[in-house]
Amino acid sequence: MAKVVAFNGSPRKDGNTSILIGHMFEELENEGIETELVQVGKKKVRGCTACMKCFENKDGHCVFDDDIVNSCIDKMVEAEGVILGSPVYFLDVTAEMKGLIDRAGFVSMANGGLYRRKVGMAVAAVRRSGGSRTLDTMLHFLLATGMVVPGFPVLGVGREIGDVHKDEEGIGRARDAGKNIAWLLKIKETAGDS
């Protein structure tokens, strides 16, 4: 059975980003795809120091092992699909999400492309400004690491927890993204491509 893991960069465990991911998961689970949500926001996530030890060690991990990043890398490697989600914080992703993508990206490159040809998707919750840039930051990670993005990323509008439920277009995009991920995973499975 295929599996999709989502990384929620929001410090609000049940906030708007999580709600959007939940709608994507619903569509994936309807297609028999296993899902897992990893709460990254509000966890200790160190930023990348560009020490390049991952290129020396080539062991599939970051040399810093005092936070959740190596566990997240393992989950990305094991899954067939990866969703990155973040609310907009000062016109971009949260610091935790940035730390994750910087370090996971370097480790992937250092080890020959750990996430190549996995299915990836980005989702952002926005109040007003910075949604495009936030999605762009996460999309750059997905594309730079060789993932395939099936369709337009998800953007939901809402400030207070639950406000995103009022954004019918955002919810529709989340559902559509879940269907697109499931569709592509089924094609990959049929083709036997990993």
N, C-alpha and C positions, 0 to 999 in steps of 0.2 A: 504494500500500500504506500502511495506517495505521501510525503509529509511536507507541510509548509510551516516555517517558524517565523513569527513576527517579533520584532524588537520595538518596544514602546519606549520612546525617549522622554515621555512626559513624566513629571514628578507626580501627577495626578493619576493614580492607578486606574480609576474608573472614569476618567475625564473624556473629553471629546475625541481625542486621538484613539483611545481604547474603544470607544463606541463605534468609530468608523472601521477599525480593524475587526471588531465583532461582526459587523455586517459582511465584511469580506469572508470571514471565517464561516459564517452561516452558509454562504454559497459554496464554499469549498467542502464543508462537511456534508452538504446535500449531495455532493458528487463522490462521497466516500473517501475524501482526502483528510488525513489526520492533520490536526493543527496544534500549535503550541505557542503561547504568548509568554515572552520574556520581558519582565519589567526592568528596563535599564535606567529610566529616570529615577532620581532620588537614591541611586546607588552610588557608591564610590567608583568613579571611572577616571583613571589617570589619563592625561593627554599624551600623545606621542612625543618622544624626545628626539626622534630621528637618530637614535644611537646606532642603527643599522645592524644590531645584534641578530635580528631575524634573518638577515641575509648571510650572516656567518653561521648561525646554528642550523638553519633550514629544517627545523623540527615541527613546523606547523603551529608554532606558538610565539607570542610576544615574550621577551625576556622578563618583563614585569609580570609577576604572578600574584599580585596582592589585591586584585579586584576581579570583576566578573568577565573581563574581555576574553580570556582564553577559553572559558566555558562557552561564551557566545560564538567564538570562532569554531569550536567543535560542533556546536549546534548548526551553524551555517554549512559546514562540511557535510554533515550527516543528512541534512534536509535536501529535498529536490527544489523547494521554493523558499524565497526569503522576502519578507516584507519589512521595510523600515518605516517607522512612524514617529513623527515629532510634531509638537505644537510649535508655533512661531514664537521664538524668544529673541527679542531685539533684532527682528528682521531675518532670522535664520534658525537653524536647528538648535536644540538645547546643547549645552556643553557636554553632557553625557553622551548624546548621539554623536557629536563631533569626535569625541575621544574614541568611541567605538569604531567609527568608520575609518578614521585615520590609521589606527593600529591594525584593525582587521584587514584593511586594504594593503598596508605594507607587508603584513604576514602572507597574504595571498600572493602578492608579486614575488616575494622572496622564495616561495615554494612552488613556483611554476603555474600559478593560477588556480587556487583551490576552489573557486566558485564558478569557474568557466562553464557556460551553458546551463547554469541553474536559472530558474525563472525568478525574476525579481520585480518588486513593485514598491513604490513610494506613496506614503499618505501623510498629509499634513492637516492640522486643524489651525485655523486662522481667525482672528477677530476682525482685522481690517487689512493691514499691509504686511508684505514679506512672504506671502504664500508661495509665489513663484520661485523666489530665491531659496526658500526652505526645501521645496521639492527638487530644485536644481541641484542643491548640495547632495541630497540623497541619491538622485538619479546619476550624478557623476560617479559616485561610488559603485552603483550597480553596473553601469556601463563600462567603467574603467577596469572592473574585475572580470569582465567578460560575460556578465549575466544578460539574459534576454528579457526585455520588458514588453509584455503584450498589451499595448494600448496606453491610453493617457493615464497619468497618475491621478491620485485621489486628493481632492481639496474640499474640506468641509468648513463651513463658517459657523462660529459660535464662540461666545466668550465664557459664560458661566457653564459649569458642568451640566451637560444634557442639552444645551442650546443647539447643538449640531443636529438634534432630532428634527428641528424646524427647517433645516436646509434639505429640502426634498431632492434637489439636484445633486448635492454632495452625497447623500445616502444612496441615490441612484448610481452615482459613479463608483462608490464603494462596492455595491452589489455587482455592477458590471465588471469591475476589476477582479473580483472573486471568480466570476464566471470565466473571464479571460485566462486567468491563471490555471483554473481547472481544465479548460479546453486545451491549453498548450501542454500541460503535464500529461494529459491523456494521449496526445499526439506523440510526445516523447516516449511514453511507455510503449505505445504500439510499435513505434519505430525501433525500439530497443536502444535508443540513444541516451547516453549518460553524460 
